[in-house]
Amino acid sequence: MKWQMFGRARVVVMIAALAGSAVFAAEHTHGVHGSHAMSQSGAAKDTKELPRLRIVSPLSGAQVEPNMEVEFETDADLANMTMSAKSTGVHLHVGIDGTSLMPMMADLARVGKNRYRYKFDLPAALGQRVICVYWSDASHKTIESSVQKVSVVVVQNQGKVKP
């Protein structure tokens, strides 16, 4: 069987690449190892100084529409720290409510010096949500010291959104 030659992660990456969207990190959902909410014993150790991440928008407590975006700042060379890099080492994760995505560089819109915007593919359910951005190591373990998160409230489309 040819599929036995590929590891589960390679199959997920291959399927996501064929789909042409951000790679889903199945290992990063709640109840599975690797979540940003995981215990310290499963967290990656900070082995070196990493580029800082900071969520610029939305602000914590903001009301947002279901088709939301997150804008963040980093001085990292994201061409080498996303899933489109030639080799996977420390890389970017963007998450919402425990579901983590590993964007490719093409999934990020540059919106200023060191600023990027990521638009979530699927609409978020109404209610309170937690958005986060963080670095993970080559084994997809969260580097806890890099986690940046904001809590927002998803409301029905109303034409105007409070920042």
Backbone as a chain_set.jsonl record, in Angstrom:
{"seq": "MKWQMFGRARVVVMIAALAGSAVFAAEHTHGVHGSHAMSQSGAAKDTKELPRLRIVSPLSGAQVEPNMEVEFETDADLANMTMSAKSTGVHLHVGIDGTSLMPMMADLARVGKNRYRYKFDLPAALGQRVICVYWSDASHKTIESSVQKVSVVVVQNQGKVKP", "coords": {"N": [[0.816, -1.171, 0.0], [0.701, 2.074, -0.986], [0.149, 4.372, 0.558], [1.11, 3.813, 3.082], [3.739, 4.511, 3.056], [3.876, 7.191, 3.576], [3.893, 9.522, 6.235], [1.391, 10.545, 8.634], [1.35, 13.344, 8.95], [2.554, 14.219, 6.566], [0.649, 13.441, 4.696], [-1.517, 15.065, 5.441], [-0.381, 17.596, 4.921], [0.057, 17.315, 2.161], [-2.585, 17.021, 1.187], [-3.684, 19.474, 1.989], [-2.057, 21.193, 0.51], [-2.845, 20.524, -2.059], [-5.432, 21.438, -1.918], [-5.012, 24.122, -1.812], [-5.065, 25.983, 0.282], [-4.571, 27.306, 3.622], [-2.655, 25.204, 5.76], [-4.107, 22.823, 7.817], [-3.677, 22.232, 11.235], [-4.035, 19.467, 12.553], [-3.041, 18.26, 14.773], [-3.178, 20.235, 16.624], [-5.63, 20.737, 17.801], [-8.102, 21.021, 20.433], [-7.854, 18.564, 22.973], [-6.083, 16.962, 21.715], [-2.595, 16.283, 21.421], [-0.356, 19.13, 21.407], [-1.914, 21.439, 21.338], [-2.528, 24.983, 21.8], [-3.342, 25.268, 24.322], [-2.205, 23.346, 25.801], [-0.6, 21.302, 28.331], [2.279, 22.232, 30.321], [4.163, 20.182, 30.154], [3.967, 19.205, 27.593], [4.696, 21.333, 26.07], [6.742, 23.16, 23.794], [10.194, 23.787, 24.287], [11.728, 26.922, 24.776], [14.289, 27.526, 22.808], [15.848, 29.453, 21.68], [16.067, 32.998, 21.103], [13.187, 34.315, 19.742], [11.532, 35.945, 16.948], [9.379, 38.607, 17.805], [5.836, 38.505, 18.197], [2.802, 40.276, 17.68], [-0.553, 40.945, 18.134], [-2.422, 43.178, 16.281], [-4.949, 43.855, 15.411], [-8.078, 42.239, 15.596], [-8.861, 44.247, 18.499], [-8.748, 43.219, 21.931], [-11.855, 42.261, 23.229], [-13.324, 43.355, 21.197], [-16.122, 43.669, 18.911], [-16.792, 41.599, 16.258], [-17.401, 40.585, 12.846], [-18.64, 37.453, 11.445], [-16.94, 36.64, 9.267], [-14.046, 36.94, 9.867], [-10.84, 38.613, 10.35], [-7.377, 38.599, 11.265], [-4.895, 40.813, 12.24], [-1.44, 41.187, 12.47], [1.798, 41.959, 13.901], [5.209, 41.417, 13.154], [8.73, 41.1, 13.076], [9.816, 39.024, 11.831], [11.214, 36.906, 9.266], [8.948, 35.893, 7.371], [8.792, 34.356, 5.07], [10.507, 32.332, 5.536], [9.44, 31.243, 7.776], [6.949, 30.095, 7.651], [4.568, 27.672, 6.419], [5.255, 27.503, 3.759], [7.943, 27.622, 3.546], [11.224, 26.448, 2.584], [12.316, 24.509, 4.265], [10.967, 23.101, 7.217], [11.042, 24.573, 10.223], [10.96, 26.403, 13.117], [7.797, 27.853, 13.042], [4.918, 29.8, 11.936], [1.741, 29.865, 13.533], [-1.749, 30.322, 13.404], [-4.657, 30.746, 15.197], [-8.024, 29.875, 16.226], [-10.179, 29.548, 18.823], [-8.918, 27.109, 19.782], [-8.53, 25.651, 17.455], [-6.003, 25.265, 15.231], [-4.174, 26.798, 12.625], [-1.794, 26.551, 9.991], [-0.509, 28.859, 8.239], [0.48, 29.473, 4.837], [2.871, 31.516, 3.118], [1.538, 32.791, 1.026], [-1.018, 32.991, 2.026], [-1.059, 35.155, 3.643], [-1.558, 38.619, 3.828], [0.407, 41.358, 3.181], [0.359, 44.306, 4.99], [1.673, 46.592, 5.635], [4.793, 47.849, 6.996], [6.282, 45.16, 8.427], [3.766, 44.188, 9.115], [0.972, 42.021, 8.891], [-1.924, 40.433, 7.486], [-4.321, 37.984, 8.127], [-6.942, 36.197, 6.821], [-9.571, 34.332, 8.009], [-10.685, 31.29, 6.627], [-13.241, 30.118, 6.959], [-16.444, 31.173, 8.194], [-16.768, 32.382, 11.536], [-18.433, 31.033, 14.392], [-21.174, 32.582, 16.085], [-20.725, 34.519, 19.084], [-18.472, 34.483, 21.947], [-15.048, 34.342, 21.15], [-11.642, 33.171, 20.899], [-8.783, 34.409, 19.52], [-5.569, 33.603, 18.318], [-2.033, 34.004, 17.765], [1.065, 32.444, 17.189], [4.336, 30.941, 17.606], [5.48, 27.742, 16.575], [7.457, 24.812, 17.109], [9.586, 22.703, 15.019], [8.406, 20.243, 15.388], [5.82, 20.864, 15.676], [5.036, 21.731, 18.173], [3.766, 23.996, 20.497], [5.349, 27.065, 21.197], [5.291, 28.347, 24.059], [5.947, 30.881, 25.194], [5.617, 32.616, 23.107], [2.957, 32.948, 22.509], [0.266, 34.931, 21.578], [-2.804, 36.399, 22.272], [-6.258, 37.311, 21.768], [-9.506, 38.068, 22.992], [-12.614, 38.067, 21.43], [-15.928, 39.11, 20.367], [-18.119, 37.542, 18.318], [-20.481, 38.787, 16.155], [-23.623, 39.057, 14.39], [-23.574, 39.962, 10.891], [-23.517, 43.368, 10.55], [-22.839, 45.531, 9.127], [-21.275, 47.595, 10.277], [-18.456, 47.445, 12.391], [-17.285, 47.368, 15.678], [-14.128, 48.515, 16.801]], "CA": [[0.0, 0.0, 0.0], [1.542, 3.255, -1.133], [-0.107, 5.358, 1.605], [1.874, 3.48, 4.263], [5.05, 5.136, 2.943], [3.772, 8.573, 4.016], [3.409, 9.761, 7.591], [0.121, 11.262, 8.712], [1.583, 14.775, 8.732], [2.803, 14.452, 5.145], [-0.627, 13.301, 3.993], [-2.275, 16.277, 5.733], [0.243, 18.685, 4.179], [-0.191, 17.105, 0.731], [-3.996, 17.3, 0.925], [-3.874, 20.918, 2.118], [-1.4, 21.837, -0.624], [-3.713, 20.332, -3.211], [-6.621, 22.262, -1.725], [-4.604, 25.491, -2.062], [-5.342, 26.888, 1.401], [-3.714, 27.126, 4.792], [-2.559, 23.839, 6.242], [-4.738, 22.646, 9.113], [-2.845, 21.512, 12.194], [-4.918, 18.573, 13.289], [-2.419, 17.968, 16.049], [-3.295, 21.387, 17.495], [-6.985, 20.968, 18.275], [-8.275, 20.615, 21.822], [-7.966, 17.136, 23.22], [-5.007, 16.277, 21.012], [-1.351, 16.934, 21.811], [0.084, 20.242, 20.586], [-2.801, 22.601, 21.416], [-1.969, 26.116, 22.523], [-3.808, 25.169, 25.697], [-1.67, 22.114, 26.356], [0.137, 21.411, 29.575], [3.682, 22.581, 30.184], [4.976, 19.02, 29.815], [3.939, 19.016, 26.152], [5.071, 22.57, 25.402], [8.095, 23.226, 23.264], [11.089, 24.605, 25.077], [12.273, 28.063, 24.048], [15.704, 27.244, 22.684], [16.546, 30.655, 21.239], [15.229, 34.184, 21.009], [12.361, 34.292, 18.535], [10.935, 37.231, 16.608], [8.176, 38.926, 18.562], [4.536, 38.564, 17.53], [1.851, 41.121, 18.396], [-1.826, 41.126, 17.438], [-2.758, 44.591, 16.137], [-6.391, 43.948, 15.225], [-8.947, 43.068, 16.415], [-8.485, 44.463, 19.889], [-9.463, 42.36, 22.867], [-13.181, 42.764, 23.555], [-13.979, 43.9, 20.002], [-17.19, 42.945, 18.237], [-16.371, 41.341, 14.883], [-18.341, 39.802, 12.041], [-18.207, 36.055, 11.302], [-15.824, 36.505, 8.316], [-13.062, 37.793, 10.515], [-9.423, 38.638, 10.009], [-6.482, 39.005, 12.342], [-3.728, 41.536, 11.748], [-0.387, 41.061, 13.471], [3.118, 42.496, 13.581], [6.4, 40.649, 13.482], [9.862, 41.416, 12.211], [10.305, 37.73, 11.337], [11.218, 36.642, 7.825], [7.883, 34.887, 7.278], [9.042, 33.443, 3.95], [11.231, 31.198, 6.117], [8.814, 30.811, 9.032], [5.587, 29.646, 7.373], [4.569, 26.34, 5.821], [5.78, 27.537, 2.401], [9.399, 27.66, 3.622], [11.876, 25.267, 2.004], [12.385, 23.493, 5.319], [10.102, 23.475, 8.318], [11.598, 24.677, 11.569], [9.995, 27.216, 13.843], [6.871, 28.402, 12.045], [3.753, 30.532, 12.403], [0.412, 29.28, 13.667], [-2.849, 31.244, 13.682], [-5.714, 29.883, 15.704], [-9.272, 30.393, 16.772], [-10.842, 28.596, 19.721], [-8.271, 25.812, 19.879], [-8.22, 25.095, 16.141], [-4.813, 25.957, 14.786], [-3.866, 26.737, 11.201], [-0.412, 26.869, 9.652], [-0.609, 29.521, 6.939], [1.582, 29.608, 3.896], [3.125, 32.928, 2.876], [0.496, 33.278, 0.116], [-2.243, 33.201, 2.795], [-0.885, 36.363, 4.423], [-1.494, 39.87, 3.065], [1.266, 42.354, 3.828], [-0.427, 45.537, 5.092], [2.562, 47.624, 6.15], [6.091, 47.33, 7.411], [6.196, 44.124, 9.465], [2.364, 43.888, 9.448], [0.348, 41.031, 8.018], [-3.331, 40.134, 7.758], [-4.764, 36.637, 7.78], [-8.401, 36.082, 6.823], [-9.995, 32.961, 8.254], [-11.434, 30.75, 5.482], [-14.633, 29.817, 7.3], [-17.018, 32.106, 9.161], [-16.757, 31.946, 12.936], [-19.743, 30.96, 15.046], [-21.476, 33.733, 16.919], [-20.369, 34.397, 20.49], [-17.102, 34.811, 22.329], [-14.008, 33.539, 20.508], [-10.27, 33.545, 21.213], [-7.884, 34.371, 18.359], [-4.178, 33.64, 18.762], [-0.92, 33.787, 16.84], [2.202, 31.962, 17.964], [5.331, 30.11, 16.935], [5.597, 26.333, 16.95], [8.738, 24.264, 16.669], [9.509, 21.805, 13.862], [7.523, 19.133, 15.747], [4.49, 21.477, 15.825], [4.73, 21.992, 19.575], [3.63, 25.415, 20.774], [6.357, 27.763, 21.994], [4.362, 29.05, 24.938], [6.296, 32.287, 25.434], [5.294, 33.419, 21.921], [1.509, 32.989, 22.293], [-0.436, 36.208, 21.689], [-4.211, 36.115, 22.018], [-7.282, 38.303, 22.077], [-10.873, 37.567, 23.043], [-13.536, 38.906, 20.664], [-17.298, 38.636, 20.321], [-18.596, 37.472, 16.942], [-21.878, 39.206, 16.052], [-24.14, 38.952, 13.019], [-23.186, 41.054, 10.003], [-24.317, 44.566, 10.78], [-22.303, 46.591, 8.302], [-20.233, 48.294, 11.019], [-17.868, 46.637, 13.445], [-16.556, 48.183, 16.658], [-12.724, 48.041, 16.935]], "C": [[0.872, 1.251, 0.0], [1.349, 4.257, -0.011], [0.699, 5.069, 2.868], [3.257, 4.126, 4.235], [5.023, 6.561, 3.498], [3.296, 8.629, 5.455], [2.117, 10.552, 7.546], [0.304, 12.746, 8.421], [1.817, 15.072, 7.259], [1.517, 14.369, 4.339], [-1.459, 14.556, 4.193], [-1.715, 17.446, 4.939], [-0.025, 18.544, 2.689], [-1.635, 17.444, 0.386], [-4.235, 18.804, 0.984], [-3.228, 21.652, 0.951], [-2.248, 21.696, -1.882], [-4.959, 21.193, -3.117], [-6.31, 23.74, -1.911], [-4.915, 26.457, -0.935], [-4.384, 26.598, 2.532], [-3.765, 25.668, 5.241], [-3.205, 23.77, 7.615], [-3.818, 21.833, 9.996], [-3.749, 20.639, 13.039], [-4.345, 18.255, 14.659], [-2.638, 19.087, 17.051], [-4.72, 21.671, 17.944], [-7.093, 20.515, 19.716], [-8.426, 19.115, 21.927], [-6.908, 16.318, 22.513], [-3.722, 17.005, 21.374], [-1.025, 18.087, 20.868], [-0.795, 21.477, 20.661], [-2.129, 23.744, 22.153], [-2.409, 26.113, 23.981], [-3.207, 23.95, 26.395], [-0.868, 22.37, 27.627], [1.599, 21.733, 29.302], [4.529, 21.386, 29.757], [4.999, 18.766, 28.311], [4.379, 20.243, 25.383], [6.513, 22.491, 24.906], [8.94, 24.098, 24.175], [11.621, 25.727, 24.196], [13.783, 27.88, 23.983], [16.5, 28.446, 22.223], [15.553, 31.814, 21.217], [14.483, 34.147, 19.672], [11.844, 35.68, 18.223], [9.618, 37.407, 17.366], [6.955, 38.9, 17.653], [3.642, 39.473, 18.359], [0.595, 41.273, 17.557], [-2.172, 42.609, 17.476], [-4.268, 44.771, 16.079], [-6.944, 42.544, 15.021], [-8.375, 43.219, 17.819], [-9.287, 43.523, 20.776], [-10.773, 43.026, 23.26], [-13.951, 43.304, 22.357], [-15.145, 43.03, 19.561], [-16.78, 42.824, 16.777], [-17.445, 40.547, 14.168], [-17.795, 38.396, 11.838], [-17.033, 35.844, 10.326], [-14.665, 37.364, 8.789], [-11.638, 37.6, 10.008], [-8.645, 38.962, 11.281], [-5.288, 39.685, 11.676], [-2.682, 41.485, 12.85], [0.906, 41.669, 12.958], [4.18, 41.489, 13.971], [7.52, 41.122, 12.57], [10.517, 40.137, 11.678], [10.32, 37.705, 9.812], [10.21, 35.514, 7.599], [8.042, 33.957, 6.085], [9.768, 32.192, 4.448], [10.577, 30.646, 7.375], [7.321, 30.537, 8.85], [5.694, 28.282, 6.704], [5.062, 26.341, 4.377], [7.308, 27.625, 2.383], [9.983, 26.365, 3.05], [12.046, 24.148, 3.023], [11.58, 24.015, 6.506], [10.861, 23.41, 9.632], [10.55, 25.379, 12.398], [9.108, 27.892, 12.803], [5.629, 28.984, 12.705], [2.508, 29.664, 12.479], [-0.568, 30.415, 13.971], [-4.005, 30.376, 14.119], [-6.944, 30.636, 16.142], [-9.921, 29.265, 17.572], [-10.233, 27.202, 19.71], [-8.016, 25.115, 18.555], [-7.086, 25.927, 15.569], [-4.583, 25.729, 13.304], [-2.407, 27.126, 11.002], [-0.417, 27.535, 8.278], [0.673, 29.434, 6.124], [1.757, 31.106, 3.656], [2.032, 33.535, 1.993], [-0.828, 33.548, 0.838], [-2.214, 34.5, 3.596], [-0.81, 37.575, 3.5], [-0.604, 40.837, 3.837], [0.509, 43.677, 3.82], [0.391, 46.685, 5.684], [3.877, 46.996, 6.542], [5.898, 46.388, 8.599], [4.769, 43.811, 9.908], [1.761, 42.97, 8.397], [-1.089, 40.813, 8.445], [-3.611, 38.713, 7.286], [-6.282, 36.615, 7.883], [-8.748, 34.609, 7.0], [-10.893, 32.509, 7.109], [-12.916, 30.572, 5.769], [-15.158, 30.845, 8.287], [-16.994, 31.512, 10.571], [-18.18, 31.923, 13.472], [-19.925, 32.194, 15.93], [-21.081, 33.457, 18.369], [-18.919, 34.742, 20.738], [-16.126, 33.818, 21.711], [-12.635, 34.044, 20.95], [-9.427, 33.331, 19.954], [-6.461, 34.405, 18.901], [-3.222, 33.485, 17.591], [0.27, 33.367, 17.699], [3.151, 31.174, 17.078], [5.221, 28.684, 17.466], [6.943, 25.833, 16.455], [8.52, 23.295, 15.511], [8.612, 20.596, 14.12], [6.099, 19.603, 15.994], [4.078, 21.647, 17.281], [4.757, 23.499, 19.792], [4.797, 25.939, 21.602], [5.577, 28.761, 22.842], [4.669, 30.528, 25.113], [5.928, 33.185, 24.257], [3.791, 33.627, 21.728], [0.952, 34.381, 22.575], [-1.899, 35.927, 21.403], [-5.096, 37.277, 22.426], [-8.629, 37.596, 22.109], [-11.753, 38.567, 22.306], [-14.934, 38.312, 20.758], [-17.75, 38.688, 18.87], [-20.09, 37.779, 16.952], [-22.322, 39.062, 14.602], [-23.7, 40.157, 12.208], [-24.109, 42.242, 10.21], [-23.832, 45.742, 9.943], [-21.187, 47.35, 8.971], [-19.769, 47.397, 12.15], [-17.131, 47.568, 14.386], [-15.154, 47.643, 16.801], [-12.376, 47.506, 18.271]], "O": [[1.687, 1.446, 0.901], [2.304, 4.944, 0.351], [0.952, 5.982, 3.653], [3.885, 4.277, 5.283], [6.076, 7.086, 3.86], [2.405, 7.879, 5.853], [1.791, 11.161, 6.527], [-0.51, 13.342, 7.715], [1.326, 16.081, 6.752], [1.318, 15.142, 3.403], [-2.047, 15.068, 3.24], [-2.475, 18.211, 4.346], [-0.306, 19.535, 2.016], [-1.88, 18.1, -0.627], [-4.917, 19.354, 0.12], [-3.787, 22.628, 0.451], [-2.358, 22.632, -2.675], [-5.486, 21.631, -4.139], [-7.218, 24.539, -2.141], [-5.02, 27.659, -1.182], [-3.497, 25.752, 2.415], [-4.789, 24.996, 5.114], [-2.885, 24.575, 8.49], [-3.24, 20.844, 9.546], [-4.176, 21.038, 14.122], [-5.094, 18.006, 15.603], [-2.315, 18.919, 18.227], [-4.99, 22.769, 18.431], [-6.279, 19.717, 20.181], [-9.048, 18.476, 21.077], [-6.841, 15.102, 22.693], [-3.743, 18.213, 21.61], [-1.364, 18.046, 19.686], [-0.434, 22.499, 20.077], [-1.276, 23.529, 23.015], [-1.89, 26.887, 24.785], [-3.663, 23.568, 27.473], [-0.511, 23.505, 27.944], [2.094, 21.532, 28.193], [5.526, 21.567, 29.057], [5.95, 18.173, 27.803], [4.433, 20.206, 24.154], [7.372, 21.849, 25.511], [8.435, 25.051, 24.77], [11.927, 25.518, 23.023], [14.477, 28.059, 24.984], [17.723, 28.457, 22.364], [14.342, 31.61, 21.305], [15.086, 33.97, 18.614], [11.724, 36.513, 19.121], [8.852, 36.458, 17.536], [7.044, 39.238, 16.473], [3.702, 39.455, 19.589], [0.665, 41.683, 16.398], [-2.215, 43.225, 18.542], [-4.804, 45.73, 16.633], [-6.322, 41.737, 14.329], [-7.533, 42.438, 18.262], [-10.378, 43.087, 20.407], [-10.801, 44.213, 23.586], [-15.117, 43.674, 22.492], [-15.164, 41.822, 19.798], [-16.457, 43.822, 16.131], [-18.292, 39.915, 14.799], [-16.602, 38.167, 12.039], [-16.214, 34.952, 10.545], [-14.346, 38.388, 8.184], [-11.289, 36.615, 9.358], [-9.183, 39.522, 12.237], [-4.748, 39.197, 10.683], [-2.989, 41.712, 14.02], [1.092, 41.867, 11.757], [4.065, 40.799, 14.984], [7.279, 41.501, 11.423], [11.627, 40.169, 11.146], [9.538, 38.395, 9.157], [10.564, 34.335, 7.63], [7.476, 32.863, 6.088], [9.654, 31.122, 3.849], [11.082, 29.699, 7.978], [6.529, 30.722, 9.774], [6.797, 27.795, 6.454], [5.27, 25.267, 3.812], [7.904, 27.696, 1.308], [9.323, 25.326, 3.035], [11.932, 22.971, 2.681], [11.526, 25.219, 6.758], [11.265, 22.341, 10.088], [9.38, 24.996, 12.385], [9.597, 28.433, 11.811], [5.327, 28.703, 13.865], [2.255, 28.837, 11.603], [-0.245, 31.349, 14.705], [-4.303, 29.37, 13.475], [-6.921, 31.842, 16.391], [-10.173, 28.177, 17.055], [-10.961, 26.212, 19.635], [-7.348, 24.082, 18.529], [-7.199, 27.146, 15.439], [-4.768, 24.626, 12.79], [-1.859, 27.932, 11.754], [-0.337, 26.848, 7.26], [1.779, 29.336, 6.656], [0.857, 31.884, 3.97], [1.644, 34.684, 2.2], [-1.677, 34.265, 0.308], [-3.229, 34.902, 4.164], [-0.085, 37.559, 2.505], [-0.842, 41.1, 5.016], [0.063, 44.127, 2.765], [-0.181, 47.654, 6.183], [4.064, 45.784, 6.441], [5.403, 46.795, 9.65], [4.576, 43.224, 10.973], [1.999, 43.113, 7.197], [-1.436, 40.984, 9.614], [-3.198, 38.301, 6.202], [-6.842, 36.974, 8.918], [-8.286, 33.752, 6.247], [-11.765, 33.259, 6.669], [-13.754, 30.847, 4.91], [-14.406, 31.338, 9.127], [-17.176, 30.31, 10.763], [-19.026, 32.709, 13.047], [-18.963, 32.762, 16.446], [-21.098, 32.313, 18.823], [-18.223, 35.234, 19.85], [-16.348, 32.608, 21.745], [-12.486, 35.205, 21.33], [-9.367, 32.232, 19.402], [-6.172, 35.148, 19.839], [-3.565, 32.906, 16.56], [0.458, 33.876, 18.804], [2.816, 30.793, 15.956], [4.914, 28.455, 18.636], [7.5, 26.369, 15.497], [7.387, 23.094, 15.074], [8.111, 19.987, 13.174], [5.263, 18.834, 16.467], [2.886, 21.701, 17.583], [5.663, 24.188, 19.324], [5.184, 25.324, 22.595], [5.251, 29.863, 22.4], [3.751, 31.346, 25.175], [5.928, 34.408, 24.402], [3.39, 34.407, 20.864], [1.139, 34.935, 23.658], [-2.218, 35.286, 20.402], [-4.754, 38.095, 23.281], [-8.869, 36.651, 21.356], [-11.651, 39.774, 22.528], [-15.11, 37.166, 21.171], [-17.762, 39.757, 18.26], [-20.866, 37.131, 17.655], [-21.494, 38.958, 13.698], [-23.48, 41.239, 12.752], [-25.326, 42.134, 10.063], [-24.374, 46.842, 10.053], [-20.224, 47.726, 8.302], [-20.558, 46.693, 12.781], [-16.422, 48.468, 13.936], [-14.98, 46.43, 16.914], [-11.24, 47.087, 18.491]]}, "num_chains": 1, "name": "protein.A"}
